[in-house]
Amino acid sequence: VASGAPRLLIIRFEAFRHVVVDHEIHIGFIDAHAEGIRRNDHVFPVELKIVLACAALAVLHSGVITDRGDAAAAQRPANALGGGARGAVNDACLVPPRPQKIEQRRHFFFGRCTSKKRFGRSKPVTQRTGSCSSSRRTMSCCASAVAVAVSAVTGGRIGLSEQFEYVGANAVGKMSDQILESCAYTACPTCGSCSGMYTANSMNCLTETIGMSLPGSGTIPAVMSARLRLAKEAGERVMDLLKEDIKPSDIITEKAIENAMRTDMAIGCSTNTILHLTAIAHAAGHDIDLARLDAYGRKTPQICKLNPASSVFITDLNDVGGIPAVMKELAKGGMINTDCLTVSGTVQDRLDAAPDADGEIIHTLEAPFSADGGIAVLTGNLAEDGAVVKKGAVAPEMMQHKGPAKCYNSEEEAIAAITGGKVVAGDVVVIRYEGPKGGPGMREMLSPTSAIIGMGLGSSVALLTDGRFSGATRGASIGHVSPEAAMGGTIALVQDGDMIEIDIPARVLRVDVSDAELERRKATWQPPEQHLTGYLKRYAQHVTSGAKGAVFED
């Protein structure tokens, strides 16, 4: 157990025993959770028996999670490391427990995540370079959605996103402290990941789409006995994969990633999936960029709309067939590569067993929510390399917006201004120096976006950042602006009052300032001084742009 002054993250490693079949089989159990967040202990019963923490040594020695951690890191809240934590765990998963040729290792990670970093689900399982490119045997079996909560305010069903929005409502006097506290106790009524199509469930669903987990892995709720059966089946199936000599590189092909991109757009996933799919593709040796992702988005209809974009939740999607049913509907339009290999047969095998779209939770191709996908990539002089927005969760009146910039150099500055009444209808909030290098780590920002919604400004205020958002974010929230401010991107040159134009249907993001004026500003621009040591310093030096998945330089 790693703990101490920084109190950043607790990573608990349990080891029971390992089994030897031909070569050593190391099955690792990675449990990443922030202090005070619910646990998923029931999902991985002792019956699975085979657990080994091959990441412990590297993580503890990384300087990110130690009793004497990085001085800068010690001042940051639990979810502030973001991509930095992903990089640390990614590297950690590449460190074998004992010296042995990597070709002889077969690794199976049960990744589970209850922190806002999500790296139990999306990072160490599917994004680590070794899993994608080597001969290791890996498969994902992750904890899924929490049971849906009931609002103490409206009596209707809510997810975690509404709870964060209640904080904004409380800040402007629309909700009492007592009701806010009551809602907090009921927002996540059981163990499991958040109930909407947030980042954890998004990556869980896309891991299933790619074929690296069993059918149902993306949507079966954490509290159901079916989840326990799935975990046991995963443990059995990984032994078959060993015998069949099926490796991650056989599954994570370019066509499989295309399936994930299509499904991503069809179900309106978190914008973090753009970072992770780009990083997964890079690790697997495939050339997938934002332009290609947007091209798929323009041609793939959105046929599901889940919380935070609606009052439909992961449990509802599971009830009507889950991801296989979504892919089956997309396949009718020739949008799915059905011959792709998965950890259990081919994609076509899964589709053959899936029900047809029900027409309500999963719309048909003939009657989609929108003709294009749930995520859009914007470009312009403010985002020459691109920016992303979950367009499926943007209010119609905010699909096109032009307003004056209100600039802040950190998330904390922005939250203070928003809750302090300094942001008004029509404004465009600009949060910068929160990108991969500037953060460093590109931490997610749910608090400022939720405050805007909770204060009743969601239909009149936009927010853009070189950082990233939670999957629970909704509204005109544009992230991953690249190049980032720390690299001298245009977002660093924006000044209060500059008019910013957002046109999501046209995929445009620009600031109404002449090229000559921007050049004049850049000539005098200096990045804020960073006081970094240890792992975070190395991370900031070597991480690439958010447009490239914020992976490390090759």
Secondary structure, DSSP 8 states (H G I E B T S, - for coil): ---STT---EEE----B-EESSSEEEEEEEEEE-TTS---GGGS-GGG-B---TTHHHHHHSSSSSTT--TTGGGS-TT--THHHHHHHHHHHTS-SS---GGG-EEEEEEEE-STT-TTTTSTTTT-HHHHHSS----B----B---EE-TTTSSEE-HHHHHHHHHHHHTTSS-HHHHHHHHHHSS-SSSB-SSS-HHHHHHHHHHHHTSB-TTTTTS-TTSHHHHHHHHHHHHHHHHHHHHT--HHHHS-HHHHHHHHHHHHHHT--THHHHHHHHHHHHHT----HHHHHHHHHHS-B----TTSSS--HHHHHHTTHHHHHHHHHHHTT-S-TT-EETTEEHHHHHHTS----SSSS--TTS-SBSS-S-EEEEETTEEEEEEE-GGGS-GGGSEEEEEEEEESSHHHHHHHHHTT---TT-EEEE-S-STTTTTS--B--HHHHHHHHTT-TTT-EEEESSB--TT--SSEEEEEES-GGGT-GGGT--TT-EEEEETTTTEEEES--HHHHHHHHHT---------HHHHHHHHHB--GGGTS-B--
